[in-house]
């Protein structure tokens, strides 16, 4: 009976995949199947975005099956790093990581982090820009703050850029300037080696 339920659940998931192209599917241990977008897995929580129910936070221990055709950066508990899509397995709590050349069969409890790898250049970038202005009329002192950060993530490269600038002025004349720029670059090498550089 247990095998029948598992096969039926996998059939439902595969059937949903056909009619929900470019979507991710998660099935929980209570049998509920949700279609949406995997945002990330971290700290034992799967962040999953849906159209009808908004963004959900699902306990990783409650996830039974996970399917996605998209490419992810997948971190294992033993330090190994994989890039690939996700598929369900007939093995209890099993997950298949589909890579370009082969597939890796593992268990849900072995995966500690999942990060999406977007397809287009612009989608691979994420960040924010903030601008703040303070001005005191009595002293005619002002301060302009600019903060910028950006992360670029692909299968081979991860870069982080951060810029913080503070311009102080009085009577429209600049009196001081404080700027801090940091750039870090990380590249994945064969056999799960990582190369890092920081400026």
N, C-alpha and C positions, 0 to 999 in steps of 0.2 A: 504493500500500500504506500509505503514511504517513497519507493522508487517511482510509482505511478504519479504521485503528487509532484515529485521533482521533474519528471519528464513533461508533465502537463504545464508546470511553471515555466520551464525552458521553452516549450512550444509557444506559450503566450508571449514570452519575451521576444522570441524570434519573429513571431507574427506581427508584433508591434513594431519591430525594427523595419519591416518591409514598408509599412504605411506611415512611418515617422522618420523619413530619411533626414540625416544630419541632426539627429537627436540622440541623447544619452538615456539609458534605461537603468533604473535601480530597483531591485526587488528586495524587500525586507523580510525578516524571518517570520513575520506574521502573515505573509502572503500578499501584502499590498505592493503593487507595481506602480512606479511613478516615472513619467517621461519628462525630460527637461534637459538641463545642461550642468555638467560637473564643473564646478568652479574651483574646488580644491579639496584636498584632504590634509588636515593637520590637527595635531593634539587630539586624535581619536574622534574627530568630527568630520563628516562628509558634508560639505556645503554644496547644495543642489538647488539650482534655480528652475522654477516652473512658471508657466504662463498663468495657471489658474490659482495656485496656492502660494505664489511668491517664492522667496528664497527660504529653503528649509535647512535646518542643521540636524543631521541624522547621525546617531551614534554608530561608529564604524563597526562595533560588535553586533549591531542589528542588521547589517547588510548581508544578504544572502547571495545575490548575483549582481554583477555590474557589467554593462555592455556599452561600448562606445567605439565608433570608427575613427574618432579623432586621436591625435598623437599626444601622449603625456610623458612628463618626466616623472618616473616612479622610483622612489627611494625605499630600499628595503631595510629591515631592522639590523641586518648584519653589515650594512655599509655599501652593499651593491647598488648600482644605479642602472636603470633600464629606460629606454625610450621606445614607446610602442602604443598600440591601441589595446582595448580591454575586451575580453569575451568571457562568457560563462563557462563553467566546467561541470561535468556530471559528478565530479568528486565533491563530497561534502565540504562546504566553505572554500572550494577551489576557485581560483581566478587564473585565466590564461592571458599572458602578456604577449601580444603579437608584434614581433619586430620585423624588419625588412627581410632578414635572411632566415629567421626561425621563430619558434614560439617558446615561451618560458612558462611552465606550469608551476604555480605556487599556491599558497594559501593566504586568505585574507589577513590573518594575524601577522603574516610576515611583512606586509606593506605598511609603512608608517607615514608616507607622504605621497600625494599625487598633485602635480601641477600641470595645467594644460599648456601645450605648445601650439600657438596659433599658426595659421597657414600663411597669411599675408604679412608683409613687412610692418605695416602700421598696427595690425592686431598684436604683433609681438611686443609692442611698446606699451607701457603703462606708467603713469606718473601723475604729477600735479604741479600746479603753479599757484602761488599765493602772493598777493601784494598788499601791504599795509602802510598807512600813512598816519602819523601822529603830529599834531601841531598845537602849540600853546600860544595863543594870541598875546598874552601878557608879556611873555619873554621873547616872542617871535622866534622861538626855537622849534625845529621840526625834525622828524626822522622818517625816512622812507625805507621800508623793509621789503626785500624780494627773496622768495624762497622757491626753489625749483628742484624737483627730483624726477628721475626717469629710470625705468628698468627695461632692458631689452633681453628677451629670453628666446633662444632657439635650441635646436637639438645639440648644437656644438658650442654655443656661446651664451654667457650670461654677463651682462654689464650693468653696473649701477652708477648713476651720476647724480651728484648732489651739489647744489649751489646755494649759498646763503650770503646775501649782501645787505649791508646796513649803511645808509647814507645819512649823515647828520648835517643840518644846515641852520643858519641864523640870518635873518634878513635876506633870504633868498641866496645867500652865499654859502657854499659847501664848506663845512668846517672839519669833517672827518669822514673816512670811508673804511669800512671793514668788510672784506670779502673772503669767503672760504669755499674752495672748490675741491671736491674729492671724486675720484673716478676709480672704480674697481672693475677688473675683467677676469672672468673665469672661463676656462675651456675644458671640455671633457676629452680625455685621451683614452686610447685602448686599455683594456683590462681595468676599467673603472678608476683610472688615475685622473687627478684633477690638477690643472695648472692655474695658478692665481697670480695676478699682478695688481698693484694698487698705487695710485698716484696721489 
